[in-house]
Amino acid sequence: MTSGASVMNQRFTFLVAGALLATCGSAAVATPAAAPPLLPLPQSIAPSQGSFRLTDQSVVVVPPGDAGARAAAERLVTLLGVNRGIRPAIVETPAKNAIRFARARGISAEGYRLEVTPGSVTITASDDAGLFYGAVTFWQLATAGKEAISAVRIEDAPRFRWRGLMLDSARHFQSPEFIKRFIDWMALHKLNTFHWHLVDDQGWRIEIRKYPKLVEAGAWRTPASAPGAPILPKTGGYYTKEQIREIVAYAAARHITIVPEIEMPGHALAPIRAYPELGTSVVPPRGIESDWGVFPYLFNVEDQTFGFLQDVLTEVMALFPSEYIHVGGDEAVKDQWKASPRIQAQMKALGIKDEHALQSWFIQRMERFLASKGRRLIGWDEILEGGLAPNATVMSWRGIEGAVAAAQAGHDAVLSPQPVLYLNHRQGGTSAEPPGRGEQVTLRRVYDFDPAPDTLTDDQQRHILGLQANLWTEHMRTEQRVAYSAFPRASAVAELGWAAADKRDFGGFVDRLVPQMARLKPMGLDASNSAFTPSAALRPAANGKGEVTLANQIGAEIRYTIDGSEPRAGSPLYAGPLTLAMPTRLRAASFRHSMALPGSLDQKVDALSVRRRDDTQLKLCSNDIALQLEDDAPAQGRRAAFLLDIMKPCWIYEDASLDGITEIAVDVGQIPFNFQIGKDIEKIVFRPPATPEGEVEVRIDGCEGERIAVLPLKPAASNPALTTLKTVVAPRSGSHDLCFTYTAKGPSPMWAIDAVQLIPRP
Ligand code: ACM
């Protein structure tokens, strides 16, 4: 993209301890918060007198023979080594100035007590997880920016027992090394459940010895590309049993349970492609595995298919010791079951009244199997339809209604409603965001989610095991984007799952989050700065000047410069739209307590940039299936990410000043229409094209208004990357909404606008 705005996300970096204070500047500035920067927020923090000095001479003392305490101590020593460069020795004999791990009965599950005094630090818990979490809290204190750690007594325990993240490794595969890093980041937020989405229509990622074709046929695919565009390299991979055993042990050592998900009866294209006898005899077309959406391919209900599923689950259970096994159950459109005479006959023989009841029967059969092996079934909330299996737990994703229904029926539930806990939604509104779903789910929106809604009675609330955020990876092609999409919103999820409801406060959370993001940087986490980075809206002003409106998501103060220098605590405070002589370089950053927050804006303000809008600054005409989709070209280098509603590609340049405009340029690209949306595809309609490739049309004062420009797509049709189309326009004056659509014979390829430039007379 050719935007004049470049967002320098990682400018602000805490190095190691000490940097926080150094960045604060003078001692006269307000301190960020009285409370130490702990995330998630502990239940009780009682400051006391004096401080403890952590030095090269400090030691860690563990009770003799206590393996859990030694493991927690080893994790602490590693963490202090990473962030403080200090690696205390671990001993089993009492010592002075020690960090001591101790056991005590009566501290609740996963809870701990942490006492910092001038002479010693003591971490006490009943269970191993509590010792580990106490160590994590001490590590956070030790990396809070001061050499001396203020004396304090912390008593802490989690609010919920299920504090989860789901990662989809089926749509896009992530390496075992990345999975381990992800688990580390979770553990350092006291998240304890990693729901691993291992199979889906697009890929099968787990080695199953008895059925080798699952990975042979299902682990690799060629990504979709627009007609005529170069074929993209294959993508994929799978986890061997050895790798999974290692990951499960790695997670367990960090007190994270991995709940594997094996999808049924829908999202089953990958296994059906490998073993067609598992399906309903409808043969999937080639290449369909690189589509997104809801596929119609369901498992059949033959005994052999249940045999297959039980064999698979047997191998899965041998790898994953979790109490729960997730069997999916979502989005199983029943068309193939309805159309299959064989399945209809089986339903009749079984006395099953409809396809929902058949799915219920299917899931109940799996539940009995899992229960016979001592495991519990969990599934997405569709498992409620047609009757819930007797001991099933529901993961509520279509809102929280599934959890309410489950709790009312006496079942346990986990809250993971979309869109608020769906981290595949973009978290910012600028072109700096990687691809994802178009609706914004900001950090604040996640933080404000209420895991104890009034709609649940106290009795029902007791059935809520906790909450989980989900990362679906259709549009996350790289591990870096997975990490960016997950954090820091997952930090908010961690706080929701752990902290007491009445103590939560977004401002305080931000103050504690910034140091947490800095701590995790040396552990490979480049979290998103979208919540903090100022965004700029530009427009022309009178007398050849430009007007710039700045904003950030969290309402923090913004400071700016126009002399090219880095914004500092003493730079001008933004108080409303700026009218600037042009050309100007505008730099801005957000501040709290006189400290710059991560992420900054560096914006060129000139005659062209004030008349340019990229797709994130245009308004979508509709929001049916709004997506931000990456271009499939060029093969190397930066690709555009188009924001569009795939049900209606149409954009509005609101309030465009047309004074002096002589030309319009539009950057367009084509994307494959690889979406399984069933009959809804008939709802995508276009005006008929005048030329074989179609034309971009520009209308004034609304999408039914006068057509003021036509830009044939022919020059773009042979270029798989971005093409700039340009045309002259008749002179007009005043401000108008301009509507951009295109004519076409159908939705494939789909055209998308990356940016619009209004060009004034030179
Ligand atoms: C889901 O998002 N289909 C669970």
Boltz pocket constraint, residues with backbone or C-beta under 6 A from the ligand:
constraints:
  - pocket:
      binder: B
      contacts: [[A, 330], [A, 331], [A, 380], [A, 397]]
      max_distance: 6.0
